[in-house]
Amino acid sequence: MYKKLCSRCMCMSYSSSNLANWLCPHCANDLTEEKAKKVDHSINIPLMNRRLDQQMGINTYRQLSKKIR
Ligand SMILES: [Zn+2]
């Protein structure tokens, strides 16, 4: 697991390998030449899962509020 900090939008992105072309998921900036930092799974996977849960919660909330309107 690797992470890179986008120099354009300053968002962190994550990938399982740093060999392939690497585009920022937030602004599509090409991060292939940026230095990748290795990520310790035991620390970051639960954090990422929590963020994913939060995002899914937000999406569910948005869908619900659309139905109400
Ligand atoms: Zn970016």
N, CA, C, O and the ligand as a Tripos MOL2 file, in Angstrom:
@<TRIPOS>MOLECULE
protein
  277   275    70     0     0
PROTEIN
NO_CHARGES

@<TRIPOS>ATOM
      1 N           0.8540   -1.2020    0.0000 N.3       1 MET1
      2 CA          0.0000    0.0000    0.0000 C.3       1 MET1
      3 C           0.8820    1.2400    0.0000 C.2       1 MET1
      4 O           1.7910    1.3710    0.8190 O.2       1 MET1
      5 N           0.6020    2.1470   -0.9280 N.am      2 TYR2
      6 CA          1.3800    3.3770   -1.0270 C.3       2 TYR2
      7 C           0.4510    4.5790   -1.0050 C.2       2 TYR2
      8 O          -0.7280    4.4870   -1.3460 O.2       2 TYR2
      9 N           1.0150    5.7130   -0.5930 N.am      3 LYS3
     10 CA          0.2390    6.9470   -0.6540 C.3       3 LYS3
     11 C           1.0930    8.0380   -1.2840 C.2       3 LYS3
     12 O           2.3200    8.0260   -1.1880 O.2       3 LYS3
     13 N           0.4090    8.9840   -1.9330 N.am      4 LYS4
     14 CA          1.0810   10.1430   -2.5070 C.3       4 LYS4
     15 C           0.2640   11.3810   -2.1870 C.2       4 LYS4
     16 O          -0.9660   11.3500   -2.1330 O.2       4 LYS4
     17 N           0.9870   12.4690   -1.9780 N.am      5 LEU5
     18 CA          0.3140   13.7470   -1.7380 C.3       5 LEU5
     19 C           0.2770   14.5250   -3.0450 C.2       5 LEU5
     20 O           1.3160   14.7990   -3.6440 O.2       5 LEU5
     21 N          -0.9230   14.8770   -3.4800 N.am      6 CYS6
     22 CA         -1.0560   15.6390   -4.7190 C.3       6 CYS6
     23 C          -0.5450   17.0600   -4.5180 C.2       6 CYS6
     24 O          -0.9490   17.7390   -3.5740 O.2       6 CYS6
     25 N           0.3370   17.5090   -5.3970 N.am      7 SER7
     26 CA          0.9100   18.8500   -5.2540 C.3       7 SER7
     27 C          -0.0550   19.9320   -5.7270 C.2       7 SER7
     28 O           0.1530   21.1130   -5.4480 O.2       7 SER7
     29 N          -1.1090   19.5360   -6.4420 N.am      8 ARG8
     30 CA         -2.0610   20.5230   -6.9410 C.3       8 ARG8
     31 C          -3.1890   20.7790   -5.9410 C.2       8 ARG8
     32 O          -3.4610   21.9300   -5.5980 O.2       8 ARG8
     33 N          -3.8510   19.7080   -5.4680 N.am      9 CYS9
     34 CA         -4.9960   19.9050   -4.5760 C.3       9 CYS9
     35 C          -4.6670   19.5440   -3.1300 C.2       9 CYS9
     36 O          -5.5190   19.6830   -2.2530 O.2       9 CYS9
     37 N          -3.4380   19.0820   -2.8700 N.am     10 MET10
     38 CA         -2.9550   18.7360   -1.5350 C.3      10 MET10
     39 C          -3.7920   17.6340   -0.8780 C.2      10 MET10
     40 O          -3.8710   17.5590    0.3480 O.2      10 MET10
     41 N          -4.4170   16.7780   -1.6990 N.am     11 CYS11
     42 CA         -5.1410   15.6310   -1.1740 C.3      11 CYS11
     43 C          -4.2580   14.3980   -1.2170 C.2      11 CYS11
     44 O          -3.4150   14.2540   -2.1020 O.2      11 CYS11
     45 N          -4.4590   13.5080   -0.2480 N.am     12 MET12
     46 CA         -3.7070   12.2650   -0.2110 C.3      12 MET12
     47 C          -4.4420   11.2340   -1.0580 C.2      12 MET12
     48 O          -5.6670   11.1290   -0.9880 O.2      12 MET12
     49 N          -3.6840   10.4610   -1.8720 N.am     13 SER13
     50 CA         -4.3130    9.3630   -2.5930 C.3      13 SER13
     51 C          -3.5590    8.0780   -2.2860 C.2      13 SER13
     52 O          -2.3760    8.1070   -1.9470 O.2      13 SER13
     53 N          -4.2540    6.9480   -2.4080 N.am     14 TYR14
     54 CA         -3.7110    5.6620   -1.9950 C.3      14 TYR14
     55 C          -3.7750    4.6690   -3.1490 C.2      14 TYR14
     56 O          -4.6990    4.7030   -3.9610 O.2      14 TYR14
     57 N          -2.7650    3.7680   -3.2110 N.am     15 SER15
     58 CA         -2.7720    2.7280   -4.2310 C.3      15 SER15
     59 C          -2.0570    1.5050   -3.6960 C.2      15 SER15
     60 O          -1.2040    1.6100   -2.8150 O.2      15 SER15
     61 N          -2.4080    0.3340   -4.2340 N.am     16 SER16
     62 CA         -1.7700   -0.8980   -3.7830 C.3      16 SER16
     63 C          -0.4050   -1.0750   -4.4200 C.2      16 SER16
     64 O           0.3840   -1.8920   -3.9460 O.2      16 SER16
     65 N          -0.0980   -0.3310   -5.4890 N.am     17 SER17
     66 CA          1.2270   -0.3960   -6.0790 C.3      17 SER17
     67 C           1.6130    0.9780   -6.6020 C.2      17 SER17
     68 O           0.7410    1.7800   -6.9360 O.2      17 SER17
     69 N           2.9180    1.2620   -6.6780 N.am     18 ASN18
     70 CA          3.3290    2.5600   -7.2160 C.3      18 ASN18
     71 C           4.0310    2.3860   -8.5520 C.2      18 ASN18
     72 O           4.8270    3.2340   -8.9570 O.2      18 ASN18
     73 N           3.7350    1.2780   -9.2420 N.am     19 LEU19
     74 CA          4.3710    1.0070  -10.5310 C.3      19 LEU19
     75 C           3.5820    1.6250  -11.6820 C.2      19 LEU19
     76 O           4.1600    2.1870  -12.6120 O.2      19 LEU19
     77 N           2.2580    1.5150  -11.6090 N.am     20 ALA20
     78 CA          1.4240    1.9770  -12.7160 C.3      20 ALA20
     79 C           1.2920    3.4880  -12.6880 C.2      20 ALA20
     80 O           1.6500    4.1340  -11.7040 O.2      20 ALA20
     81 N           0.7740    4.0460  -13.7730 N.am     21 ASN21
     82 CA          0.4510    5.4710  -13.8090 C.3      21 ASN21
     83 C          -0.4940    5.8000  -12.6630 C.2      21 ASN21
     84 O          -1.3940    5.0260  -12.3360 O.2      21 ASN21
     85 N          -0.2780    6.9350  -12.0740 N.am     22 TRP22
     86 CA         -0.9790    7.2880  -10.8440 C.3      22 TRP22
     87 C          -1.5870    8.6660  -11.0200 C.2      22 TRP22
     88 O          -0.8740    9.6690  -11.0690 O.2      22 TRP22
     89 N          -2.9090    8.7100  -11.1130 N.am     23 LEU23
     90 CA         -3.6090    9.9850  -11.2390 C.3      23 LEU23
     91 C          -4.3180   10.3110   -9.9230 C.2      23 LEU23
     92 O          -4.8680    9.4310   -9.2620 O.2      23 LEU23
     93 N          -4.2910   11.5720   -9.5670 N.am     24 CYS24
     94 CA         -5.0020   12.0020   -8.3680 C.3      24 CYS24
     95 C          -6.4950   11.7410   -8.5380 C.2      24 CYS24
     96 O          -7.0790   12.1760   -9.5310 O.2      24 CYS24
     97 N          -7.1350   11.0330   -7.5850 N.am     25 PRO25
     98 CA         -8.5720   10.7450   -7.7100 C.3      25 PRO25
     99 C          -9.4370   11.9840   -7.5040 C.2      25 PRO25
    100 O         -10.6300   11.9770   -7.8080 O.2      25 PRO25
    101 N          -8.8220   13.0480   -6.9850 N.am     26 HIS26
    102 CA         -9.5870   14.2640   -6.6780 C.3      26 HIS26
    103 C          -9.5560   15.2670   -7.8290 C.2      26 HIS26
    104 O         -10.5860   15.8490   -8.1700 O.2      26 HIS26
    105 N          -8.3630   15.4780   -8.4400 N.am     27 CYS27
    106 CA         -8.2770   16.5120   -9.4750 C.3      27 CYS27
    107 C          -7.6350   15.9750  -10.7550 C.2      27 CYS27
    108 O          -7.3940   16.7440  -11.6860 O.2      27 CYS27
    109 N          -7.3460   14.6370  -10.8230 N.am     28 ALA28
    110 CA         -6.7960   13.9760  -12.0110 C.3      28 ALA28
    111 C          -5.4070   14.4750  -12.3730 C.2      28 ALA28
    112 O          -4.9670   14.2990  -13.5090 O.2      28 ALA28
    113 N          -4.7110   15.0920  -11.4300 N.am     29 ASN29
    114 CA         -3.3170   15.4830  -11.6230 C.3      29 ASN29
    115 C          -2.4520   14.2220  -11.7520 C.2      29 ASN29
    116 O          -2.6850   13.2350  -11.0550 O.2      29 ASN29
    117 N          -1.4620   14.2560  -12.6350 N.am     30 ASP30
    118 CA         -0.5910   13.1000  -12.8210 C.3      30 ASP30
    119 C           0.4360   13.0440  -11.6920 C.2      30 ASP30
    120 O           1.3180   13.8980  -11.6000 O.2      30 ASP30
    121 N           0.3110   12.0230  -10.8300 N.am     31 LEU31
    122 CA          1.2000   11.8940   -9.6710 C.3      31 LEU31
    123 C           2.2730   10.8360   -9.8840 C.2      31 LEU31
    124 O           2.9830   10.4770   -8.9450 O.2      31 LEU31
    125 N           2.3990   10.3280  -11.1250 N.am     32 THR32
    126 CA          3.3200    9.2310  -11.3830 C.3      32 THR32
    127 C           4.7480    9.5740  -10.9550 C.2      32 THR32
    128 O           5.4760    8.7110  -10.4650 O.2      32 THR32
    129 N           5.1480   10.8440  -11.1410 N.am     33 GLU33
    130 CA          6.5170   11.2420  -10.8160 C.3      33 GLU33
    131 C           6.6900   11.6300   -9.3430 C.2      33 GLU33
    132 O           7.8130   11.8130   -8.8740 O.2      33 GLU33
    133 N           5.5800   11.7520   -8.6250 N.am     34 GLU34
    134 CA          5.6770   12.0910   -7.1990 C.3      34 GLU34
    135 C           6.2290   10.8990   -6.4240 C.2      34 GLU34
    136 O           6.0530    9.7480   -6.8230 O.2      34 GLU34
    137 N           6.8940   11.1890   -5.3200 N.am     35 LYS35
    138 CA          7.4190   10.1070   -4.4950 C.3      35 LYS35
    139 C           6.2940    9.4540   -3.7090 C.2      35 LYS35
    140 O           5.4660   10.1320   -3.1010 O.2      35 LYS35
    141 N           6.2780    8.1000   -3.7330 N.am     36 ALA36
    142 CA          5.2680    7.3630   -2.9820 C.3      36 ALA36
    143 C           5.8160    7.0220   -1.6040 C.2      36 ALA36
    144 O           6.9870    6.6740   -1.4510 O.2      36 ALA36
    145 N           4.9500    7.1290   -0.6120 N.am     37 LYS37
    146 CA          5.3170    6.6930    0.7320 C.3      37 LYS37
    147 C           4.6130    5.3850    1.0240 C.2      37 LYS37
    148 O           3.4350    5.2130    0.7100 O.2      37 LYS37
    149 N           5.3500    4.4620    1.6330 N.am     38 LYS38
    150 CA          4.7440    3.1850    1.9780 C.3      38 LYS38
    151 C           3.8220    3.3790    3.1840 C.2      38 LYS38
    152 O           4.1300    4.1100    4.1250 O.2      38 LYS38
    153 N           2.6780    2.6910    3.1140 N.am     39 VAL39
    154 CA          1.6670    2.8460    4.1620 C.3      39 VAL39
    155 C           1.5390    1.5510    4.9370 C.2      39 VAL39
    156 O           1.4690    0.4660    4.3610 O.2      39 VAL39
    157 N           1.5090    1.6850    6.2470 N.am     40 ASP40
    158 CA          1.3160    0.5270    7.1050 C.3      40 ASP40
    159 C          -0.1670    0.1630    7.1400 C.2      40 ASP40
    160 O          -0.9960    0.9430    7.6090 O.2      40 ASP40
    161 N          -0.4950   -1.0380    6.6350 N.am     41 HIS41
    162 CA         -1.8870   -1.4630    6.5440 C.3      41 HIS41
    163 C          -2.6180   -1.3800    7.8730 C.2      41 HIS41
    164 O          -3.7720   -0.9540    7.9290 O.2      41 HIS41
    165 N          -1.9470   -1.7880    8.9400 N.am     42 SER42
    166 CA         -2.6330   -1.9250   10.2240 C.3      42 SER42
    167 C          -3.1460   -0.5720   10.7130 C.2      42 SER42
    168 O          -4.1120   -0.5160   11.4740 O.2      42 SER42
    169 N          -2.5180    0.4980   10.2920 N.am     43 ILE43
    170 CA         -2.9340    1.8210   10.7520 C.3      43 ILE43
    171 C          -3.9520    2.4280    9.7980 C.2      43 ILE43
    172 O          -4.9390    3.0170   10.2380 O.2      43 ILE43
    173 N          -3.7220    2.2890    8.4920 N.am     44 ASN44
    174 CA         -4.4740    3.0920    7.5410 C.3      44 ASN44
    175 C          -5.7440    2.4440    7.0030 C.2      44 ASN44
    176 O          -6.6820    3.1510    6.6360 O.2      44 ASN44
    177 N          -5.7930    1.1070    6.9470 N.am     45 ILE45
    178 CA         -6.9900    0.4660    6.3990 C.3      45 ILE45
    179 C          -8.2270    0.7750    7.2440 C.2      45 ILE45
    180 O          -9.2630    1.1220    6.6770 O.2      45 ILE45
    181 N          -8.1660    0.6650    8.5770 N.am     46 PRO46
    182 CA         -9.3670    1.0160    9.3590 C.3      46 PRO46
    183 C          -9.7660    2.4670    9.1540 C.2      46 PRO46
    184 O         -10.9530    2.7880    9.0910 O.2      46 PRO46
    185 N          -8.7750    3.3420    9.0510 N.am     47 LEU47
    186 CA         -9.0630    4.7640    8.8400 C.3      47 LEU47
    187 C          -9.7640    4.9740    7.5110 C.2      47 LEU47
    188 O         -10.7390    5.7210    7.4260 O.2      47 LEU47
    189 N          -9.2570    4.3050    6.4560 N.am     48 MET48
    190 CA         -9.8600    4.4360    5.1280 C.3      48 MET48
    191 C         -11.2730    3.8730    5.1390 C.2      48 MET48
    192 O         -12.1820    4.4500    4.5420 O.2      48 MET48
    193 N         -11.4590    2.7360    5.8250 N.am     49 ASN49
    194 CA        -12.7900    2.1410    5.8920 C.3      49 ASN49
    195 C         -13.7550    3.0870    6.5880 C.2      49 ASN49
    196 O         -14.9120    3.2130    6.1880 O.2      49 ASN49
    197 N         -13.2670    3.7560    7.6390 N.am     50 ARG50
    198 CA        -14.1150    4.6880    8.3660 C.3      50 ARG50
    199 C         -14.5050    5.8480    7.4540 C.2      50 ARG50
    200 O         -15.6530    6.2920    7.4570 O.2      50 ARG50
    201 N         -13.5320    6.3350    6.6690 N.am     51 ARG51
    202 CA        -13.8290    7.4440    5.7550 C.3      51 ARG51
    203 C         -14.8220    7.0180    4.6920 C.2      51 ARG51
    204 O         -15.7050    7.7830    4.3060 O.2      51 ARG51
    205 N         -14.6650    5.7660    4.2130 N.am     52 LEU52
    206 CA        -15.5770    5.2280    3.2050 C.3      52 LEU52
    207 C         -16.9810    5.1360    3.7830 C.2      52 LEU52
    208 O         -17.9570    5.4770    3.1150 O.2      52 LEU52
    209 N         -17.0810    4.6680    5.0410 N.am     53 ASP53
    210 CA        -18.3730    4.5800    5.7050 C.3      53 ASP53
    211 C         -19.0080    5.9540    5.8100 C.2      53 ASP53
    212 O         -20.2040    6.1200    5.5700 O.2      53 ASP53
    213 N         -18.1940    6.9400    6.1720 N.am     54 GLN54
    214 CA        -18.7020    8.3010    6.2930 C.3      54 GLN54
    215 C         -19.2350    8.7810    4.9560 C.2      54 GLN54
    216 O         -20.3030    9.3880    4.8890 O.2      54 GLN54
    217 N         -18.4770    8.5040    3.8730 N.am     55 GLN55
    218 CA        -18.8870    8.9390    2.5440 C.3      55 GLN55
    219 C         -20.1820    8.2580    2.1390 C.2      55 GLN55
    220 O         -21.0730    8.8970    1.5800 O.2      55 GLN55
    221 N         -20.2950    6.9520    2.4210 N.am     56 MET56
    222 CA        -21.5090    6.2190    2.0840 C.3      56 MET56
    223 C         -22.6790    6.7600    2.8790 C.2      56 MET56
    224 O         -23.7930    6.8520    2.3650 O.2      56 MET56
    225 N         -22.4350    7.1200    4.1330 N.am     57 GLY57
    226 CA        -23.4770    7.7000    4.9690 C.3      57 GLY57
    227 C         -23.9670    9.0110    4.3830 C.2      57 GLY57
    228 O         -25.1680    9.2810    4.3590 O.2      57 GLY57
    229 N         -23.0320    9.8210    3.9110 N.am     58 ILE58
    230 CA        -23.3870   11.1060    3.2980 C.3      58 ILE58
    231 C         -24.2240   10.8720    2.0470 C.2      58 ILE58
    232 O         -25.2290   11.5490    1.8280 O.2      58 ILE58
    233 N         -23.7990    9.8930    1.2130 N.am     59 ASN59
    234 CA        -24.5380    9.6100   -0.0210 C.3      59 ASN59
    235 C         -25.9520    9.1370    0.2860 C.2      59 ASN59
    236 O         -26.9100    9.5550   -0.3650 O.2      59 ASN59
    237 N         -26.0780    8.2530    1.2910 N.am     60 THR60
    238 CA        -27.3960    7.7580    1.6820 C.3      60 THR60
    239 C         -28.2670    8.9060    2.1400 C.2      60 THR60
    240 O         -29.4460    8.9810    1.7950 O.2      60 THR60
    241 N         -27.6810    9.8040    2.9210 N.am     61 TYR61
    242 CA        -28.4120   10.9600    3.4360 C.3      61 TYR61
    243 C         -28.9030   11.8350    2.2810 C.2      61 TYR61
    244 O         -30.0350   12.3190    2.2880 O.2      61 TYR61
    245 N         -28.0110   12.0320    1.2710 N.am     62 ARG62
    246 CA        -28.3870   12.8700    0.1300 C.3      62 ARG62
    247 C         -29.5430   12.2520   -0.6410 C.2      62 ARG62
    248 O         -30.4750   12.9460   -1.0480 O.2      62 ARG62
    249 N         -29.4730   10.9160   -0.8410 N.am     63 GLN63
    250 CA        -30.5400   10.2270   -1.5740 C.3      63 GLN63
    251 C         -31.8630   10.3500   -0.8240 C.2      63 GLN63
    252 O         -32.9130   10.5850   -1.4220 O.2      63 GLN63
    253 N         -31.7910   10.1860    0.4970 N.am     64 LEU64
    254 CA        -32.9930   10.2670    1.3110 C.3      64 LEU64
    255 C         -33.5950   11.6680    1.2280 C.2      64 LEU64
    256 O         -34.8110   11.8210    1.1070 O.2      64 LEU64
    257 N         -32.7360   12.6950    1.2950 N.am     65 SER65
    258 CA        -33.2650   14.0500    1.3030 C.3      65 SER65
    259 C         -33.8470   14.4050   -0.0680 C.2      65 SER65
    260 O         -34.7430   15.2440   -0.1570 O.2      65 SER65
    261 N         -33.3410   13.7670   -1.1520 N.am     66 LYS66
    262 CA        -33.9310   13.9600   -2.4760 C.3      66 LYS66
    263 C         -35.3390   13.3930   -2.5160 C.2      66 LYS66
    264 O         -36.2470   14.0090   -3.0720 O.2      66 LYS66
    265 N         -35.5210   12.2090   -1.9210 N.am     67 LYS67
    266 CA        -36.8290   11.5410   -1.9280 C.3      67 LYS67
    267 C         -37.8510   12.3650   -1.1650 C.2      67 LYS67
    268 O         -39.0180   12.4390   -1.5500 O.2      67 LYS67
    269 N         -37.4040   12.9800   -0.0830 N.am     68 ILE68
    270 CA        -38.3160   13.7740    0.7530 C.3      68 ILE68
    271 C         -38.8160   14.9790   -0.0280 C.2      68 ILE68
    272 O         -39.9910   15.3380    0.0460 O.2      68 ILE68
    273 N         -37.9140   15.5970   -0.7740 N.am     69 ARG69
    274 CA        -38.3100   16.7470   -1.5900 C.3      69 ARG69
    275 C         -39.1500   16.2650   -2.7640 C.2      69 ARG69
    276 O         -39.5910   17.0730   -3.5810 O.2      69 ARG69
    277 ZN         -5.1100   16.3340   -6.7470 Zn       70 ZN70
@<TRIPOS>BOND
     1     1     2 1
     2     2     3 1
     3     3     4 2
     4     3     5 am
     5     5     6 1
     6     6     7 1
     7     7     8 2
     8     7     9 am
     9     9    10 1
    10    10    11 1
    11    11    12 2
    12    11    13 am
    13    13    14 1
    14    14    15 1
    15    15    16 2
    16    15    17 am
    17    17    18 1
    18    18    19 1
    19    19    20 2
    20    19    21 am
    21    21    22 1
    22    22    23 1
    23    23    24 2
    24    23    25 am
    25    25    26 1
    26    26    27 1
    27    27    28 2
    28    27    29 am
    29    29    30 1
    30    30    31 1
    31    31    32 2
    32    31    33 am
    33    33    34 1
    34    34    35 1
    35    35    36 2
    36    35    37 am
    37    37    38 1
    38    38    39 1
    39    39    40 2
    40    39    41 am
    41    41    42 1
    42    42    43 1
    43    43    44 2
    44    43    45 am
    45    45    46 1
    46    46    47 1
    47    47    48 2
    48    47    49 am
    49    49    50 1
    50    50    51 1
    51    51    52 2
    52    51    53 am
    53    53    54 1
    54    54    55 1
    55    55    56 2
    56    55    57 am
    57    57    58 1
    58    58    59 1
    59    59    60 2
    60    59    61 am
    61    61    62 1
    62    62    63 1
    63    63    64 2
    64    63    65 am
    65    65    66 1
    66    66    67 1
    67    67    68 2
    68    67    69 am
    69    69    70 1
    70    70    71 1
    71    71    72 2
    72    71    73 am
    73    73    74 1
    74    74    75 1
    75    75    76 2
    76    75    77 am
    77    77    78 1
    78    78    79 1
    79    79    80 2
    80    79    81 am
    81    81    82 1
    82    82    83 1
    83    83    84 2
    84    83    85 am
    85    85    86 1
    86    86    87 1
    87    87    88 2
    88    87    89 am
    89    89    90 1
    90    90    91 1
    91    91    92 2
    92    91    93 am
    93    93    94 1
    94    94    95 1
    95    95    96 2
    96    95    97 am
    97    97    98 1
    98    98    99 1
    99    99   100 2
   100    99   101 am
   101   101   102 1
   102   102   103 1
   103   103   104 2
   104   103   105 am
   105   105   106 1
   106   106   107 1
   107   107   108 2
   108   107   109 am
   109   109   110 1
   110   110   111 1
   111   111   112 2
   112   111   113 am
   113   113   114 1
   114   114   115 1
   115   115   116 2
   116   115   117 am
   117   117   118 1
   118   118   119 1
   119   119   120 2
   120   119   121 am
   121   121   122 1
   122   122   123 1
   123   123   124 2
   124   123   125 am
   125   125   126 1
   126   126   127 1
   127   127   128 2
   128   127   129 am
   129   129   130 1
   130   130   131 1
   131   131   132 2
   132   131   133 am
   133   133   134 1
   134   134   135 1
   135   135   136 2
   136   135   137 am
   137   137   138 1
   138   138   139 1
   139   139   140 2
   140   139   141 am
   141   141   142 1
   142   142   143 1
   143   143   144 2
   144   143   145 am
   145   145   146 1
   146   146   147 1
   147   147   148 2
   148   147   149 am
   149   149   150 1
   150   150   151 1
   151   151   152 2
   152   151   153 am
   153   153   154 1
   154   154   155 1
   155   155   156 2
   156   155   157 am
   157   157   158 1
   158   158   159 1
   159   159   160 2
   160   159   161 am
   161   161   162 1
   162   162   163 1
   163   163   164 2
   164   163   165 am
   165   165   166 1
   166   166   167 1
   167   167   168 2
   168   167   169 am
   169   169   170 1
   170   170   171 1
   171   171   172 2
   172   171   173 am
   173   173   174 1
   174   174   175 1
   175   175   176 2
   176   175   177 am
   177   177   178 1
   178   178   179 1
   179   179   180 2
   180   179   181 am
   181   181   182 1
   182   182   183 1
   183   183   184 2
   184   183   185 am
   185   185   186 1
   186   186   187 1
   187   187   188 2
   188   187   189 am
   189   189   190 1
   190   190   191 1
   191   191   192 2
   192   191   193 am
   193   193   194 1
   194   194   195 1
   195   195   196 2
   196   195   197 am
   197   197   198 1
   198   198   199 1
   199   199   200 2
   200   199   201 am
   201   201   202 1
   202   202   203 1
   203   203   204 2
   204   203   205 am
   205   205   206 1
   206   206   207 1
   207   207   208 2
   208   207   209 am
   209   209   210 1
   210   210   211 1
   211   211   212 2
   212   211   213 am
   213   213   214 1
   214   214   215 1
   215   215   216 2
   216   215   217 am
   217   217   218 1
   218   218   219 1
   219   219   220 2
   220   219   221 am
   221   221   222 1
   222   222   223 1
   223   223   224 2
   224   223   225 am
   225   225   226 1
   226   226   227 1
   227   227   228 2
   228   227   229 am
   229   229   230 1
   230   230   231 1
   231   231   232 2
   232   231   233 am
   233   233   234 1
   234   234   235 1
   235   235   236 2
   236   235   237 am
   237   237   238 1
   238   238   239 1
   239   239   240 2
   240   239   241 am
   241   241   242 1
   242   242   243 1
   243   243   244 2
   244   243   245 am
   245   245   246 1
   246   246   247 1
   247   247   248 2
   248   247   249 am
   249   249   250 1
   250   250   251 1
   251   251   252 2
   252   251   253 am
   253   253   254 1
   254   254   255 1
   255   255   256 2
   256   255   257 am
   257   257   258 1
   258   258   259 1
   259   259   260 2
   260   259   261 am
   261   261   262 1
   262   262   263 1
   263   263   264 2
   264   263   265 am
   265   265   266 1
   266   266   267 1
   267   267   268 2
   268   267   269 am
   269   269   270 1
   270   270   271 1
   271   271   272 2
   272   271   273 am
   273   273   274 1
   274   274   275 1
   275   275   276 2
@<TRIPOS>SUBSTRUCTURE
     1 MET1         2 RESIDUE 1 A MET
     2 TYR2         6 RESIDUE 1 A TYR
     3 LYS3        10 RESIDUE 1 A LYS
     4 LYS4        14 RESIDUE 1 A LYS
     5 LEU5        18 RESIDUE 1 A LEU
     6 CYS6        22 RESIDUE 1 A CYS
     7 SER7        26 RESIDUE 1 A SER
     8 ARG8        30 RESIDUE 1 A ARG
     9 CYS9        34 RESIDUE 1 A CYS
    10 MET10       38 RESIDUE 1 A MET
    11 CYS11       42 RESIDUE 1 A CYS
    12 MET12       46 RESIDUE 1 A MET
    13 SER13       50 RESIDUE 1 A SER
    14 TYR14       54 RESIDUE 1 A TYR
    15 SER15       58 RESIDUE 1 A SER
    16 SER16       62 RESIDUE 1 A SER
    17 SER17       66 RESIDUE 1 A SER
    18 ASN18       70 RESIDUE 1 A ASN
    19 LEU19       74 RESIDUE 1 A LEU
    20 ALA20       78 RESIDUE 1 A ALA
    21 ASN21       82 RESIDUE 1 A ASN
    22 TRP22       86 RESIDUE 1 A TRP
    23 LEU23       90 RESIDUE 1 A LEU
    24 CYS24       94 RESIDUE 1 A CYS
    25 PRO25       98 RESIDUE 1 A PRO
    26 HIS26      102 RESIDUE 1 A HIS
    27 CYS27      106 RESIDUE 1 A CYS
    28 ALA28      110 RESIDUE 1 A ALA
    29 ASN29      114 RESIDUE 1 A ASN
    30 ASP30      118 RESIDUE 1 A ASP
    31 LEU31      122 RESIDUE 1 A LEU
    32 THR32      126 RESIDUE 1 A THR
    33 GLU33      130 RESIDUE 1 A GLU
    34 GLU34      134 RESIDUE 1 A GLU
    35 LYS35      138 RESIDUE 1 A LYS
    36 ALA36      142 RESIDUE 1 A ALA
    37 LYS37      146 RESIDUE 1 A LYS
    38 LYS38      150 RESIDUE 1 A LYS
    39 VAL39      154 RESIDUE 1 A VAL
    40 ASP40      158 RESIDUE 1 A ASP
    41 HIS41      162 RESIDUE 1 A HIS
    42 SER42      166 RESIDUE 1 A SER
    43 ILE43      170 RESIDUE 1 A ILE
    44 ASN44      174 RESIDUE 1 A ASN
    45 ILE45      178 RESIDUE 1 A ILE
    46 PRO46      182 RESIDUE 1 A PRO
    47 LEU47      186 RESIDUE 1 A LEU
    48 MET48      190 RESIDUE 1 A MET
    49 ASN49      194 RESIDUE 1 A ASN
    50 ARG50      198 RESIDUE 1 A ARG
    51 ARG51      202 RESIDUE 1 A ARG
    52 LEU52      206 RESIDUE 1 A LEU
    53 ASP53      210 RESIDUE 1 A ASP
    54 GLN54      214 RESIDUE 1 A GLN
    55 GLN55      218 RESIDUE 1 A GLN
    56 MET56      222 RESIDUE 1 A MET
    57 GLY57      226 RESIDUE 1 A GLY
    58 ILE58      230 RESIDUE 1 A ILE
    59 ASN59      234 RESIDUE 1 A ASN
    60 THR60      238 RESIDUE 1 A THR
    61 TYR61      242 RESIDUE 1 A TYR
    62 ARG62      246 RESIDUE 1 A ARG
    63 GLN63      250 RESIDUE 1 A GLN
    64 LEU64      254 RESIDUE 1 A LEU
    65 SER65      258 RESIDUE 1 A SER
    66 LYS66      262 RESIDUE 1 A LYS
    67 LYS67      266 RESIDUE 1 A LYS
    68 ILE68      270 RESIDUE 1 A ILE
    69 ARG69      274 RESIDUE 1 A ARG
    70 ZN70       277 GROUP 0 **** ****
